[in-house]
């Protein structure tokens, strides 16, 4: 890699790292203030832990010398002081992707899960589930052999499936085990809305994620080449159209702008173009974002009907739009740019196979391992702890707005 390419990937890594701050703001704003400290620290803790686990195990499983195209077999616990600069920069970029995949689960099960149990989940996802899934498609970026799905022609440029759908499938398995928040579906009269604590903060989170996505998609070239500008434009167009389509659809139904759906529509559009932004026209990127935003709205309604409580709407965004973006790669991607040698129909078929395979792998293994972990160490907090809020029950802290009136008055007087 040329020096300018190394610099570009380092800069893109920083942008992807910024997404952790975006997730933190989004999730803490969309949940209740009595859980805001817990939500915030999970976003820092899961990144720190997943970085350690990915360095020791995950990077080797994902990019090590391939065993039959299924799993990597070396590059564990590398000493990057002795590694080449391109390898070190490549690891830096990839560990940011791993952190993003893990953090998706945080918002899904917010407000009801033990902190220690969540860290156990982060270890499983970063050390095994995500790296093995990534090896099947991205092994050739470092290994001398392609993963088995890549050999068939499956394409996922920056991770609509590898990062986002994997996080969504794992989150779906986890939320089925943990169950809905108290009061969400309790009295049999349908779903009850749990009011977010701070939508401006959530909106800031969405903007930070949007900025980070420029590194997420643009940096996946691993070089500052002539494809980067169109990739960035397709990313921005897809996200913006996704926001408008989701917000417009909800407005047509409710005659008011649904802020959280507008936010998640933007994220859904971004997820949808992530797999294909390098190989589609600007018009196709707009169409992909349009459908991605609408899928977020419909998927949210399906989850609500099934009484599945996703606290921040991450499953519709990352799983629903991720599946669509993966299929849209076959539908709209330029075949010459995709470079698989497949016909249009064959490419669509391989993309569909990938969606099915990743669903079986991620959801199946996650459900099995998380169920076993829950049987040994109960994942969910007690009813009393959930009512009190995880800020105090898990960390012994309270947000100032939750303090008794007398104590708040004392603090204000002391200032």
MIKEKOL-855816 format. One record per residue (C-alpha): z, y, x; residue in three letters. Coordinates in nm, 2 decimals, decimal comma, padded with zeros to 4 digits. Last residue first. Layout:
BEGIN
+--------+--------+--------+---------+
:     zz :     yy :     xx : residuo :
+--------+--------+--------+---------+
:      Z :      Y :      X :     ALA :
...
+--------+--------+--------+---------+
//
This chain:
BEGIN
+--------+--------+--------+---------+
:     zz :     yy :     xx : residuo :
+--------+--------+--------+---------+
:  04,24 :  02,53 : -02,30 :     UNK :
:  04,60 :  02,41 : -02,39 :     UNK :
:  04,57 :  02,54 : -02,74 :     UNK :
:  04,26 :  02,33 : -02,81 :     UNK :
:  04,44 :  02,02 : -02,67 :     UNK :
:  04,74 :  02,08 : -02,89 :     UNK :
:  04,53 :  02,14 : -03,20 :     UNK :
:  04,34 :  01,81 : -03,14 :     UNK :
:  04,68 :  01,63 : -03,11 :     UNK :
:  04,80 :  01,78 : -03,44 :     UNK :
:  04,47 :  01,69 : -03,62 :     UNK :
:  04,49 :  01,32 : -03,51 :     UNK :
:  04,22 :  01,23 : -03,25 :     UNK :
:  03,88 :  01,11 : -03,37 :     UNK :
:  03,69 :  01,42 : -03,28 :     UNK :
:  03,83 :  01,39 : -02,92 :     UNK :
:  03,66 :  01,05 : -02,88 :     UNK :
:  03,93 :  00,79 : -02,83 :     UNK :
:  04,01 :  00,56 : -02,54 :     UNK :
:  04,18 :  00,23 : -02,49 :     UNK :
:  03,86 :  00,06 : -02,37 :     UNK :
:  03,79 : -00,23 : -02,60 :     UNK :
:  04,01 : -00,14 : -02,90 :     UNK :
:  04,00 :  00,23 : -02,85 :     UNK :
:  03,64 :  00,31 : -02,81 :     UNK :
:  03,55 : -00,01 : -03,00 :     UNK :
:  03,65 :  00,14 : -03,33 :     UNK :
:  03,96 :  00,11 : -03,54 :     UNK :
:  03,77 : -00,08 : -03,81 :     UNK :
:  03,61 : -00,31 : -03,55 :     UNK :
:  03,94 : -00,38 : -03,39 :     UNK :
:  04,10 : -00,47 : -03,72 :     UNK :
:  03,81 : -00,70 : -03,81 :     UNK :
:  03,84 : -00,88 : -03,48 :     UNK :
:  03,58 : -00,83 : -03,21 :     UNK :
:  03,27 : -01,05 : -03,20 :     UNK :
:  03,16 : -01,26 : -02,91 :     UNK :
:  03,41 : -01,54 : -02,94 :     UNK :
:  03,44 : -01,71 : -02,60 :     UNK :
:  03,37 : -02,08 : -02,60 :     UNK :
:  03,18 : -02,11 : -02,92 :     UNK :
:  03,02 : -01,77 : -02,87 :     UNK :
:  02,89 : -01,89 : -02,53 :     UNK :
:  02,74 : -02,20 : -02,68 :     UNK :
:  02,57 : -01,99 : -02,95 :     UNK :
:  02,45 : -01,75 : -02,69 :     UNK :
:  02,29 : -02,03 : -02,49 :     UNK :
:  02,12 : -02,20 : -02,78 :     UNK :
:  02,00 : -01,88 : -02,96 :     UNK :
:  01,88 : -01,73 : -02,63 :     UNK :
:  01,69 : -02,04 : -02,54 :     UNK :
:  01,51 : -02,06 : -02,87 :     UNK :
:  01,45 : -01,69 : -02,92 :     UNK :
:  01,31 : -01,64 : -02,57 :     UNK :
:  01,11 : -01,96 : -02,54 :     UNK :
:  00,98 : -02,00 : -02,89 :     UNK :
:  00,90 : -01,63 : -02,93 :     UNK :
:  00,74 : -01,61 : -02,59 :     UNK :
:  00,52 : -01,91 : -02,66 :     UNK :
:  00,41 : -01,77 : -03,00 :     UNK :
:  00,32 : -01,42 : -02,87 :     UNK :
:  00,14 : -01,58 : -02,57 :     UNK :
: -00,06 : -01,80 : -02,80 :     UNK :
: -00,17 : -01,50 : -03,00 :     UNK :
: -00,28 : -01,33 : -02,69 :     UNK :
: -00,48 : -01,64 : -02,59 :     UNK :
: -00,65 : -01,65 : -02,93 :     UNK :
: -00,74 : -01,28 : -02,92 :     UNK :
: -00,89 : -01,33 : -02,58 :     UNK :
: -01,09 : -01,63 : -02,70 :     UNK :
: -01,23 : -01,43 : -03,00 :     UNK :
: -01,33 : -01,14 : -02,77 :     UNK :
: -01,49 : -01,38 : -02,52 :     UNK :
: -01,29 : -01,47 : -02,20 :     UNK :
: -01,38 : -01,38 : -01,84 :     UNK :
: -01,03 : -01,26 : -01,79 :     UNK :
: -01,12 : -00,92 : -01,64 :     UNK :
: -00,93 : -00,70 : -01,89 :     UNK :
: -01,15 : -00,42 : -01,78 :     UNK :
: -01,47 : -00,61 : -01,86 :     UNK :
: -01,33 : -00,72 : -02,19 :     UNK :
: -01,24 : -00,36 : -02,30 :     UNK :
: -00,92 : -00,41 : -02,50 :     UNK :
: -00,94 : -00,35 : -02,87 :     UNK :
: -00,86 : -00,68 : -03,05 :     UNK :
: -00,73 : -00,88 : -02,75 :     UNK :
: -00,49 : -00,60 : -02,64 :     UNK :
: -00,41 : -00,54 : -03,01 :     UNK :
: -00,25 : -00,88 : -03,02 :     UNK :
:  00,00 : -00,78 : -02,75 :     UNK :
:  00,05 : -00,44 : -02,90 :     UNK :
:  00,13 : -00,59 : -03,24 :     UNK :
:  00,39 : -00,83 : -03,10 :     UNK :
:  00,55 : -00,55 : -02,91 :     UNK :
:  00,55 : -00,33 : -03,23 :     UNK :
:  00,76 : -00,59 : -03,41 :     UNK :
:  00,97 : -00,70 : -03,12 :     UNK :
:  01,05 : -00,37 : -02,95 :     UNK :
:  01,05 : -00,12 : -03,23 :     UNK :
:  01,13 : -00,34 : -03,53 :     UNK :
:  01,41 : -00,51 : -03,32 :     UNK :
:  01,55 : -00,18 : -03,19 :     UNK :
:  01,64 : -00,03 : -03,53 :     UNK :
:  01,96 :  00,13 : -03,40 :     UNK :
:  02,23 : -00,08 : -03,56 :     UNK :
:  02,02 : -00,39 : -03,62 :     UNK :
:  02,20 : -00,55 : -03,92 :     UNK :
:  02,01 : -00,85 : -04,05 :     UNK :
:  02,06 : -00,87 : -04,43 :     UNK :
:  01,73 : -01,05 : -04,48 :     UNK :
:  01,61 : -00,76 : -04,70 :     UNK :
:  01,73 : -00,51 : -04,44 :     UNK :
:  01,54 : -00,70 : -04,17 :     UNK :
:  01,22 : -00,69 : -04,38 :     UNK :
:  01,26 : -00,32 : -04,45 :     UNK :
:  01,29 : -00,24 : -04,08 :     UNK :
:  00,98 : -00,45 : -04,01 :     UNK :
:  00,79 : -00,24 : -04,26 :     UNK :
:  00,89 :  00,09 : -04,10 :     UNK :
:  00,84 : -00,03 : -03,74 :     UNK :
:  00,50 : -00,18 : -03,84 :     UNK :
:  00,39 :  00,16 : -03,96 :     UNK :
:  00,46 :  00,31 : -03,62 :     UNK :
:  00,27 :  00,04 : -03,44 :     UNK :
: -00,02 :  00,07 : -03,67 :     UNK :
: -00,07 :  00,44 : -03,58 :     UNK :
:  00,01 :  00,37 : -03,21 :     UNK :
: -00,27 :  00,11 : -03,20 :     UNK :
: -00,51 :  00,34 : -03,38 :     UNK :
: -00,43 :  00,63 : -03,14 :     UNK :
: -00,47 :  00,40 : -02,84 :     UNK :
: -00,81 :  00,29 : -02,99 :     UNK :
: -00,92 :  00,65 : -03,00 :     UNK :
: -00,81 :  00,71 : -02,64 :     UNK :
: -01,02 :  00,41 : -02,53 :     UNK :
: -00,85 :  00,08 : -02,43 :     UNK :
: -00,80 : -00,11 : -02,11 :     UNK :
: -00,52 :  00,05 : -01,91 :     UNK :
: -00,31 :  00,13 : -02,22 :     UNK :
: -00,32 : -00,24 : -02,33 :     UNK :
:  00,03 : -00,39 : -02,30 :     UNK :
:  00,22 : -00,07 : -02,33 :     UNK :
:  00,02 :  00,07 : -02,62 :     UNK :
:  00,24 : -00,10 : -02,88 :     UNK :
:  00,57 : -00,01 : -02,71 :     UNK :
:  00,48 :  00,36 : -02,71 :     UNK :
:  00,38 :  00,35 : -03,08 :     UNK :
:  00,71 :  00,18 : -03,16 :     UNK :
:  00,90 :  00,44 : -02,97 :     UNK :
:  00,74 :  00,71 : -03,16 :     UNK :
:  00,80 :  00,53 : -03,49 :     UNK :
:  01,16 :  00,48 : -03,39 :     UNK :
:  01,21 :  00,86 : -03,37 :     UNK :
:  01,03 :  00,93 : -03,70 :     UNK :
:  01,22 :  00,63 : -03,85 :     UNK :
:  01,55 :  00,78 : -03,74 :     UNK :
:  01,46 :  01,12 : -03,88 :     UNK :
:  01,35 :  01,01 : -04,23 :     UNK :
:  01,15 :  01,32 : -04,34 :     UNK :
:  01,18 :  01,37 : -04,71 :     UNK :
:  00,98 :  01,27 : -05,02 :     UNK :
:  01,12 :  00,92 : -05,00 :     UNK :
:  00,80 :  00,70 : -05,01 :     UNK :
:  00,54 :  00,94 : -04,88 :     UNK :
:  00,80 :  01,08 : -04,63 :     UNK :
:  00,87 :  00,73 : -04,50 :     UNK :
:  00,50 :  00,67 : -04,44 :     UNK :
:  00,46 :  01,02 : -04,28 :     UNK :
:  00,75 :  00,96 : -04,04 :     UNK :
:  00,62 :  00,62 : -03,94 :     UNK :
:  00,26 :  00,74 : -03,90 :     UNK :
:  00,36 :  01,07 : -03,72 :     UNK :
:  00,59 :  00,90 : -03,48 :     UNK :
:  00,33 :  00,63 : -03,39 :     UNK :
:  00,07 :  00,90 : -03,34 :     UNK :
:  00,29 :  01,06 : -03,08 :     UNK :
:  00,37 :  00,74 : -02,90 :     UNK :
:  00,01 :  00,62 : -02,89 :     UNK :
: -00,12 :  00,96 : -02,77 :     UNK :
:  00,13 :  00,99 : -02,49 :     UNK :
:  00,07 :  00,64 : -02,36 :     UNK :
: -00,31 :  00,67 : -02,39 :     UNK :
: -00,29 :  00,99 : -02,19 :     UNK :
: -00,08 :  00,83 : -01,92 :     UNK :
: -00,31 :  00,54 : -01,89 :     UNK :
: -00,61 :  00,77 : -01,88 :     UNK :
: -00,46 :  00,97 : -01,59 :     UNK :
: -00,36 :  00,66 : -01,40 :     UNK :
: -00,69 :  00,48 : -01,39 :     UNK :
: -00,83 :  00,68 : -01,09 :     UNK :
: -00,57 :  00,55 : -00,85 :     UNK :
: -00,21 :  00,62 : -00,76 :     UNK :
: -00,11 :  00,26 : -00,70 :     UNK :
:  00,13 :  00,00 : -00,84 :     UNK :
: -00,08 :  00,02 : -01,16 :     UNK :
:  00,24 : -00,05 : -01,34 :     UNK :
:  00,36 :  00,30 : -01,24 :     UNK :
:  00,16 :  00,47 : -01,52 :     UNK :
:  00,30 :  00,24 : -01,79 :     UNK :
:  00,68 :  00,26 : -01,72 :     UNK :
:  00,65 :  00,58 : -01,53 :     UNK :
:  00,50 :  00,77 : -01,82 :     UNK :
:  00,75 :  00,57 : -02,04 :     UNK :
:  01,04 :  00,75 : -01,88 :     UNK :
:  00,92 :  01,08 : -02,04 :     UNK :
:  00,91 :  00,91 : -02,39 :     UNK :
:  01,25 :  00,75 : -02,32 :     UNK :
:  01,40 :  01,09 : -02,24 :     UNK :
:  01,24 :  01,23 : -02,56 :     UNK :
:  01,39 :  00,95 : -02,77 :     UNK :
:  01,73 :  01,01 : -02,62 :     UNK :
:  01,71 :  01,38 : -02,70 :     UNK :
:  01,64 :  01,27 : -03,06 :     UNK :
:  01,95 :  01,05 : -03,06 :     UNK :
:  02,16 :  01,34 : -02,93 :     UNK :
:  02,02 :  01,56 : -03,21 :     UNK :
:  02,10 :  01,27 : -03,45 :     UNK :
:  02,47 :  01,27 : -03,37 :     UNK :
:  02,72 :  01,04 : -03,55 :     UNK :
:  02,48 :  00,81 : -03,74 :     UNK :
:  02,58 :  00,74 : -04,11 :     UNK :
:  02,61 :  00,37 : -04,19 :     UNK :
:  02,36 :  00,32 : -04,48 :     UNK :
:  02,47 :  00,05 : -04,73 :     UNK :
:  02,23 : -00,24 : -04,78 :     UNK :
:  02,23 : -00,42 : -05,12 :     UNK :
:  02,48 : -00,44 : -05,40 :     UNK :
:  02,64 : -00,77 : -05,27 :     UNK :
:  02,97 : -00,60 : -05,17 :     UNK :
:  02,96 : -00,65 : -04,80 :     UNK :
:  02,61 : -00,57 : -04,68 :     UNK :
:  02,67 : -00,29 : -04,42 :     UNK :
:  03,05 : -00,26 : -04,48 :     UNK :
:  03,16 : -00,45 : -04,17 :     UNK :
:  02,88 : -00,47 : -03,92 :     UNK :
:  02,63 : -00,75 : -03,95 :     UNK :
:  02,65 : -01,09 : -03,77 :     UNK :
:  02,73 : -01,18 : -03,41 :     UNK :
:  02,52 : -01,50 : -03,41 :     UNK :
:  02,22 : -01,36 : -03,60 :     UNK :
:  02,26 : -01,04 : -03,39 :     UNK :
:  02,22 : -01,24 : -03,07 :     UNK :
:  01,91 : -01,43 : -03,17 :     UNK :
:  01,74 : -01,11 : -03,28 :     UNK :
:  01,84 : -00,94 : -02,96 :     UNK :
:  01,69 : -01,22 : -02,75 :     UNK :
:  01,36 : -01,19 : -02,95 :     UNK :
:  01,37 : -00,81 : -02,91 :     UNK :
:  01,44 : -00,81 : -02,54 :     UNK :
:  01,16 : -01,06 : -02,49 :     UNK :
:  00,94 : -00,86 : -02,72 :     UNK :
:  01,00 : -00,55 : -02,51 :     UNK :
:  00,99 : -00,66 : -02,15 :     UNK :
:  00,74 : -00,95 : -02,12 :     UNK :
:  00,58 : -00,88 : -02,46 :     UNK :
:  00,48 : -00,51 : -02,46 :     UNK :
:  00,53 : -00,54 : -02,09 :     UNK :
:  00,32 : -00,32 : -01,86 :     UNK :
: -00,02 : -00,48 : -01,85 :     UNK :
:  00,03 : -00,78 : -02,08 :     UNK :
: -00,28 : -01,00 : -02,05 :     UNK :
: -00,31 : -01,38 : -02,12 :     UNK :
: -00,61 : -01,53 : -01,96 :     UNK :
: -00,52 : -01,90 : -01,94 :     UNK :
: -00,42 : -01,86 : -01,57 :     UNK :
: -00,20 : -01,56 : -01,68 :     UNK :
: -00,02 : -01,80 : -01,91 :     UNK :
:  00,04 : -02,05 : -01,63 :     UNK :
:  00,18 : -01,79 : -01,38 :     UNK :
: -00,06 : -01,70 : -01,10 :     UNK :
: -00,03 : -01,83 : -00,75 :     UNK :
:  00,01 : -01,65 : -00,41 :     UNK :
:  00,32 : -01,47 : -00,54 :     UNK :
:  00,35 : -01,09 : -00,55 :     UNK :
:  00,16 : -00,95 : -00,84 :     UNK :
:  00,04 : -01,31 : -00,91 :     UNK :
:  00,38 : -01,39 : -01,08 :     UNK :
:  00,31 : -01,13 : -01,36 :     UNK :
:  00,22 : -01,35 : -01,66 :     UNK :
:  00,43 : -01,67 : -01,65 :     UNK :
:  00,67 : -01,52 : -01,40 :     UNK :
:  00,78 : -01,26 : -01,65 :     UNK :
:  00,92 : -01,52 : -01,89 :     UNK :
:  01,11 : -01,68 : -01,61 :     UNK :
:  01,25 : -01,34 : -01,50 :     UNK :
:  01,35 : -01,24 : -01,86 :     UNK :
:  01,55 : -01,54 : -01,96 :     UNK :
:  01,70 : -01,63 : -01,63 :     UNK :
:  01,91 : -01,38 : -01,43 :     UNK :
:  01,85 : -01,06 : -01,63 :     UNK :
:  01,89 : -01,22 : -01,98 :     UNK :
:  02,17 : -01,46 : -01,90 :     UNK :
:  02,37 : -01,19 : -01,70 :     UNK :
:  02,33 : -00,93 : -01,98 :     UNK :
:  02,46 : -01,18 : -02,23 :     UNK :
:  02,77 : -01,24 : -02,03 :     UNK :
:  02,81 : -00,86 : -02,00 :     UNK :
:  02,79 : -00,84 : -02,38 :     UNK :
:  03,07 : -01,10 : -02,41 :     UNK :
:  03,29 : -00,89 : -02,18 :     UNK :
:  03,24 : -00,58 : -02,39 :     UNK :
:  03,32 : -00,75 : -02,72 :     UNK :
:  03,07 : -00,70 : -03,00 :     UNK :
:  03,10 : -00,50 : -03,32 :     UNK :
:  02,98 : -00,14 : -03,29 :     UNK :
:  02,64 : -00,20 : -03,13 :     UNK :
:  02,46 : -00,54 : -03,17 :     UNK :
:  02,10 : -00,40 : -03,17 :     UNK :
:  02,18 : -00,10 : -02,95 :     UNK :
:  02,28 : -00,31 : -02,65 :     UNK :
:  02,01 : -00,57 : -02,68 :     UNK :
:  01,74 : -00,33 : -02,56 :     UNK :
:  01,95 : -00,26 : -02,25 :     UNK :
:  01,85 : -00,60 : -02,10 :     UNK :
:  01,48 : -00,54 : -02,11 :     UNK :
:  01,52 : -00,19 : -01,97 :     UNK :
:  01,73 : -00,31 : -01,68 :     UNK :
:  01,47 : -00,57 : -01,59 :     UNK :
:  01,20 : -00,30 : -01,59 :     UNK :
:  01,41 : -00,09 : -01,35 :     UNK :
:  01,46 : -00,40 : -01,12 :     UNK :
:  01,08 : -00,43 : -01,11 :     UNK :
:  01,02 : -00,08 : -00,97 :     UNK :
:  01,28 : -00,11 : -00,70 :     UNK :
:  01,16 : -00,46 : -00,61 :     UNK :
:  00,80 : -00,33 : -00,56 :     UNK :
:  00,94 : -00,05 : -00,34 :     UNK :
:  01,11 : -00,30 : -00,12 :     UNK :
:  00,81 : -00,52 : -00,10 :     UNK :
:  00,58 : -00,23 : -00,01 :     UNK :
:  00,83 : -00,10 :  00,25 :     UNK :
:  00,83 : -00,44 :  00,43 :     UNK :
:  01,16 : -00,63 :  00,43 :     UNK :
:  01,43 : -00,62 :  00,70 :     UNK :
:  01,65 : -00,37 :  00,53 :     UNK :
:  01,55 : -00,53 :  00,21 :     UNK :
:  01,77 : -00,83 :  00,28 :     UNK :
:  01,66 : -01,06 :  00,00 :     UNK :
:  01,91 : -01,23 : -00,23 :     UNK :
:  01,65 : -01,49 : -00,36 :     UNK :
:  01,29 : -01,45 : -00,25 :     UNK :
:  01,21 : -01,82 : -00,32 :     UNK :
:  01,13 : -02,07 : -00,59 :     UNK :
:  00,95 : -01,88 : -00,87 :     UNK :
:  00,91 : -02,04 : -01,21 :     UNK :
:  00,64 : -02,19 : -01,43 :     UNK :
:  00,31 : -02,16 : -01,26 :     UNK :
:  00,34 : -02,51 : -01,11 :     UNK :
:  00,63 : -02,39 : -00,89 :     UNK :
:  00,54 : -02,03 : -00,80 :     UNK :
:  00,65 : -01,88 : -00,47 :     UNK :
:  00,89 : -01,61 : -00,58 :     UNK :
:  00,81 : -01,33 : -00,82 :     UNK :
:  01,01 : -01,40 : -01,14 :     UNK :
:  01,26 : -01,67 : -01,03 :     UNK :
:  01,31 : -01,49 : -00,70 :     UNK :
:  01,36 : -01,15 : -00,86 :     UNK :
:  01,60 : -01,30 : -01,11 :     UNK :
:  01,84 : -01,47 : -00,87 :     UNK :
:  02,04 : -01,24 : -00,63 :     UNK :
:  01,85 : -00,91 : -00,68 :     UNK :
:  01,82 : -00,97 : -01,06 :     UNK :
:  02,19 : -01,05 : -01,09 :     UNK :
:  02,30 : -00,74 : -00,90 :     UNK :
:  02,06 : -00,51 : -01,09 :     UNK :
:  02,16 : -00,68 : -01,42 :     UNK :
:  02,53 : -00,59 : -01,35 :     UNK :
:  02,46 : -00,22 : -01,27 :     UNK :
:  02,22 : -00,18 : -01,56 :     UNK :
:  02,45 : -00,36 : -01,80 :     UNK :
:  02,74 : -00,14 : -01,70 :     UNK :
:  02,57 :  00,19 : -01,74 :     UNK :
:  02,43 :  00,12 : -02,09 :     UNK :
:  02,75 : -00,06 : -02,19 :     UNK :
:  02,95 :  00,25 : -02,09 :     UNK :
:  02,77 :  00,47 : -02,34 :     UNK :
:  02,79 :  00,23 : -02,64 :     UNK :
:  03,16 :  00,18 : -02,58 :     UNK :
:  03,22 :  00,55 : -02,55 :     UNK :
:  03,03 :  00,62 : -02,87 :     UNK :
:  03,21 :  00,36 : -03,08 :     UNK :
:  03,44 :  00,58 : -03,28 :     UNK :
:  03,16 :  00,84 : -03,29 :     UNK :
:  02,95 :  00,62 : -03,51 :     UNK :
:  02,61 :  00,49 : -03,40 :     UNK :
:  02,26 :  00,66 : -03,39 :     UNK :
:  02,37 :  00,92 : -03,14 :     UNK :
:  02,53 :  00,67 : -02,90 :     UNK :
:  02,22 :  00,45 : -02,92 :     UNK :
:  01,97 :  00,72 : -02,86 :     UNK :
:  02,17 :  00,90 : -02,59 :     UNK :
:  02,24 :  00,58 : -02,39 :     UNK :
:  01,88 :  00,45 : -02,44 :     UNK :
:  01,74 :  00,78 : -02,30 :     UNK :
:  01,98 :  00,77 : -02,01 :     UNK :
:  01,86 :  00,42 : -01,93 :     UNK :
:  01,51 :  00,55 : -01,97 :     UNK :
:  01,56 :  00,78 : -01,67 :     UNK :
:  01,55 :  00,47 : -01,46 :     UNK :
:  01,19 :  00,43 : -01,57 :     UNK :
:  01,11 :  00,78 : -01,44 :     UNK :
:  01,29 :  00,71 : -01,11 :     UNK :
:  01,08 :  00,39 : -01,07 :     UNK :
:  00,76 :  00,60 : -01,14 :     UNK :
:  00,86 :  00,83 : -00,85 :     UNK :
:  00,91 :  00,53 : -00,62 :     UNK :
:  00,57 :  00,38 : -00,75 :     UNK :
:  00,39 :  00,71 : -00,67 :     UNK :
:  00,55 :  00,75 : -00,33 :     UNK :
:  00,45 :  00,40 : -00,23 :     UNK :
:  00,09 :  00,47 : -00,35 :     UNK :
:  00,08 :  00,79 : -00,15 :     UNK :
:  00,20 :  00,60 :  00,16 :     UNK :
: -00,08 :  00,35 :  00,12 :     UNK :
:  00,00 :  00,00 :  00,00 :     UNK :
+--------+--------+--------+---------+
//
